[in-house]
Amino acid sequence: MPPPQTLRKAYVGPAQSLRRVWRVGDSVPVTVSLPAPYVDALDELVRRGVYRSRSEAIREAIRELLKRGFPDLYQELVGGEG
């Protein structure tokens, strides 16, 4: 795993540098603030067994956002995998 400053630099740079550094399946910790009702909804989805974790639900939401709203970006960054 690259040192932290490399991680930060890779995610600030152009999409091409992202592709060189990361592959589908690599995970990078990200801190995000959400409204309490969203967190409650995530926890309920996990409790119901729809997702195994908050992270899994958020990954799926981002994947669907990219696939549906930004298919060109999805193809460029992910290559249609995932």
Summary of the structure (lengths in Angstrom):
residues: 82
radius of gyration: 14.5
end to end distance: 20.8
largest distance: 38.5
contacts: 160
relative contact order: 0.11
helix: 63%
strand: 0%
